[in-house]
Amino acid sequence: MQDEMLRLKHITVIANKETGEIARERRKEVGVSLNKFAKRIGISPAYLSQLERGLKPWSGEMAGRFLKVLNKIRKEKDGCRKSDS
């Protein structure tokens, strides 16, 4: 039983780290700093950094807020590119 718990904890740590790495990559792809992105989703830069490094677990709510802001930024950037054409 204890081995199973350790294995599940290890899987959770790996999943948090991978989710955080993907989130950081996506944030950087849209060209927004950690500080600005954290402000837009309503959390501290330190907390976002911990999420991206896999030190804190992603809740469904936090993932949803992250994706909502990410999509909004992408739309804003697409609108700017279209108006530049």
N, C-alpha and C positions, 0 to 999 in steps of 0.2 A: 504494500500500500504506500509506504513512504517513497519507494523507488518511482512509483507511478506519479506521485505528487511532484517529485523533483523533475521528472521528465516533462510534465505539463508546465511547470514553472519555466523550464528551459525553453520550451516551445513558445511560450508567451513572450519571453525576453527577446527571442529571435524575431518574432512577428512584430513586436513594437519597434525594434531596430530597423527592420526592413521597411515598415510603413513610414517611419520617420525619414529614412533615406530617400524614399520615393517622394514624400512630401517636400523635402528640401530641394530635390531636383526640379520638381514642378514649379516651386516658388521661384527658383533661380531662372528657369526657362522664361518666365514672364517678366523677369528683370526687376523684381521688387525686393528691397532689403528686408532682412529679418525684422527690424524695428518697425518699418512701415506696415508690413504684413500683419505683425502682431497687433498693431493698433487697429487695423481694419477688422480683425476678427474679435477684438475686444479682450485680449489677454496681454500679459507682460511679455516683453522680448525674452526674458529668462525662461519663462514657461514654454514658449514656442521652441526655444533652443533645446530644452529638455525633451520635448516631444520629438523633435527632429533627430535627436541623438539616441532615441529609444530609452531614455531614462524615466520617462513617464508614459503610462499607457494612454492610448487614444480611445476616448469614449465615442460612441456613435454620434453624440451631439457635436463634439469637437471636430470630428471628421466631416460632418455635414457643414459646419460653419466654414471650415477650411476650403472645402470644395465650392461652396457658394461664392466666397470671395474670389477664389481662383478663377472661376468661370466669369464672374463680373469683370475682373481685370482683363481677361482674354477678350471679352466683348468690347471693352473700352479701347483696347489696343487695335482690334480689328476695325472699329469705327474710325480711329485716327488714320489708319492706313488707307481706308477707302476714301476719306476726305482729302488725303494727300494726292490721290490719283488724278 
